[in-house]
Amino acid sequence: MKKIVIVGAVAGGATVASQIRYYDKEAQIVVFDQDDTMSYGACGMPYVIGGKISDPEHLIAATPDEFKTERNIDVFLKHRVTKINRQLKSVEVLNLETQQSFNESYDFLILSPGGTPIVPETPGMESATMFTLRNFNDMKKINHYLATEKPKSCVIVGAGFIGVEMAENLVEIGLNVSIVEKSPQVMNILDVDCSALVEKELSDHGVRIFKDNFITNVNDSKISLDSGETLEADFILMSIGVSPSTKLAKDAGLIIGDTGGIITNEFLQTNDSSIYTIGDAAENKDFITGDAKRVPLAWPAHRQAFIVAKHITGEQIPFKGLLGTAICKVFSLDVALTGLNEKTLKDSSFEFKTITQKSKSNAGYYPDHAKVYLKVHYDSLSRKVLGAQAVGGKGIDKRIDVLSTAIYAGLTVDDLQALELAYAPPYSSPKDPVNMVGYRAK
């Protein structure tokens, strides 16, 4: 009987535990997590804070009791794995409530430790009310603060996915919101023109944006910026990124890669074949270029969990790499991307061309339609689709999913003409915007 120990009980850890049990009814599975909540939908946290999801408990998919009774999986919350002994194939575990440590043996160890919010050292920050939003307890603290202190204003540091989603949700519950972003654009993973559409949407909803800027000093509610401007806010939300939690792996001699994640092979094994890594801390490869890549999003964690579960239970299914497909809501806009962006392509050896398509989401004569801004990059020689971005009021998820599939399948930009996509006036046009990209490509 195999014994599998899993570190982390959120998206990757809880999923891999369940999937191993699905394929192996006899394996002993033990899960440790230092937090007091497991298997919750972290992506839904901004929408709990914004009131769109009324009950935080709705985010929780399972409890330790349910895992034990329904799946015969042992989950220990408030337990931190502090050391890996690779020679003895055991981990040292600290019970955070009793402060007692014990050892747990394993045949296979799966690391799904997630990441830690990056909080830069800033003079005076200790005088401010400051939050990060990384786990369920962070969300509860923010909700409690909003309910009890009734703040009127917030400065969000960082204009990535969480930053812009939180800007929307805080504005919609009545706060004045400013964003401070060190890069020259919001959502710097986007091409500049797509980013500009997001910035306009934020500005149109009253969000003040300070690009090419960072906080130099904090004095209670007064926040000084590198540009010389001073902002005032009741609290700060730090949302500049996540550092993969790799100390446990480093201390055990596992190899850390260029992205800061733990290097894994096509089966998510580390340099120790009995230890796997999935989720935010795992470094894999880019699907298109083969370069090192780390994508701290839910889809990779769930896919990697399946690959590991299959591998441990005897079936080798290789992980083919990451496209970084993602989408987020910014007020009335949906913003999505997949594959390589313009900056990455320019920095690489690709010769590429770009088609920008401005369309309506569906038939213009149908009363419910919106603008779609679609941008597709393709290889000048092979004509394979390399990347895409889409911004608009509706139907953005459909287009980016089609283009993600096209990249995965190795389709060319010309193949987009021939895709037989669903059409009726409420949904699209006889020639979908994706088709139009194919027709217009030269």
C-alpha positions, 0 to 999 in steps of 0.5 A, a space after each residue: 500500500 502506497 503512502 502519500 503525504 501532501 503539503 497544502 490543502 487548497 486548489 492543488 493539494 486538495 485536488 491531487 488528494 481526491 484524484 489519487 483516491 479516485 484511482 487508488 482506493 487503498 493508498 494511505 493519503 495524509 494532507 497537512 496545511 498550516 491554515 485553518 481552512 481547506 479546499 476553498 475557491 481563492 479566486 472568489 475572495 474579491 467577490 465576497 469582499 465586494 458583496 457579490 457572494 453573500 456568504 464566505 462559506 460558499 467558497 469552501 468545497 470540503 472540510 477535513 471531516 468530509 475528506 475523512 468520511 467520504 474519501 478516507 483521506 486524513 487532513 490535518 489543518 493548523 499543521 506546518 511541515 517544517 522539514 523534509 528528510 529525503 534519506 528517511 523519506 519522512 517529513 517533520 510536522 509542527 502542530 501549531 496549536 500544541 507546538 509539538 512536532 512529529 515525523 510522518 513517513 511517505 512513499 511519495 511526497 507532493 508539495 503544493 505550498 502556494 505562495 506568500 504575498 510580496 510586501 516591500 519594506 517601506 518606511 512607516 508601513 507599520 503605522 498604516 492599516 495594511 492588508 494582503 489577500 492571499 488566503 481565507 483568513 486574509 479575506 475574513 480580516 478585510 471583511 471584518 475591517 470593512 464592517 467595523 471600521 467603515 473605511 472610505 478610501 483605499 490605496 491598492 498597490 499593484 495593478 495585476 489580476 487581484 489589484 484590478 478585481 479588488 478595485 472594482 469590488 471596493 468601488 462598488 461598495 462605496 470606497 474611493 480607490 487609487 492604484 499605485 503601479 510600478 510598471 508603466 501600465 496596468 496589467 503589464 502582462 497585456 499588450 499596451 493597447 489592451 492595457 489602455 482599454 483596461 486603464 480607461 475602464 478603471 478611470 471611468 469608474 473613478 479609480 485614480 491610477 498612479 503608474 511608474 510609481 511606488 510608495 516611498 513612505 507611509 505616515 499613518 493615512 498619508 502615503 508618499 509616492 516616488 513621484 512626489 505626490 501624497 495620497 491619503 487612504 484609510 487602508 492599503 491593500 498590498 497586491 504586487 505579486 506572490 513569491 512561491 513558498 520554496 523554503 521547505 524545498 530549498 532546505 531539502 536540496 530540491 532545485 529552484 529554477 529561474 522563475 523562483 519556482 521548484 523545477 519539475 519535469 513533465 510528470 511534475 517530479 522534482 530532482 527527487 523522483 519521489 517528490 512532486 510539486 504542483 501549483 503556484 510553487 511549481 516551475 514548468 515550461 512554456 507550451 510554445 517556447 519551452 522556456 521556464 514558466 510559472 503560472 500561479 493560477 487555478 487551471 495549472 494547479 488542477 491539471 498538474 494534480 491530475 498528472 501527478 495522480 495518474 503518475 503515482 497510480 501507474 499511468 504516465 501522462 506528460 504535462 505539455 506546458 503552460 499557455 497562461 490562459 487567463 480572464 478577469 472582470 473589470 467593471 463592464 469589461 472582460 479581459 482575457 489572454 492566452 499564449 505569448 504577448 507582444 513584449 515576449 515575442 519581440 524579446 524572442 527570436 520569433 518573426 511574427 505578425 499581428 491582426 487587430 480585429 474590432 467587432 461586435 460581440 454578436 449581431 449588431 441589430 440584436 439589442 444586447 451587443 457589445 464591442 470586442 477588441 481582439 488581437 492575435 499574434 502569429 508566426 510569419 513563417 509557419 503562420 501558427 497562432 502564438 498568442 491572443 488577447 481580447 477585451 470587451 463587454 461580452 463574449 470574451 471568454 468564448 473567443 479566448 478559449 477558441 484561440 487557446 484551443 487553436 494554439 494547443 492544436 497547432 492551428 495556423 491563423 488561416 485555419 481560423 477562417 474554417 472554424 465552424 463556430 456557433 452562431 445565432 444573433 444573441 451570441 455571435 455573427 455569421 463570421 465570428 471575430 475569430 473567423 475574421 482574424 483568419 480572413 484578414 491575415 496576410 
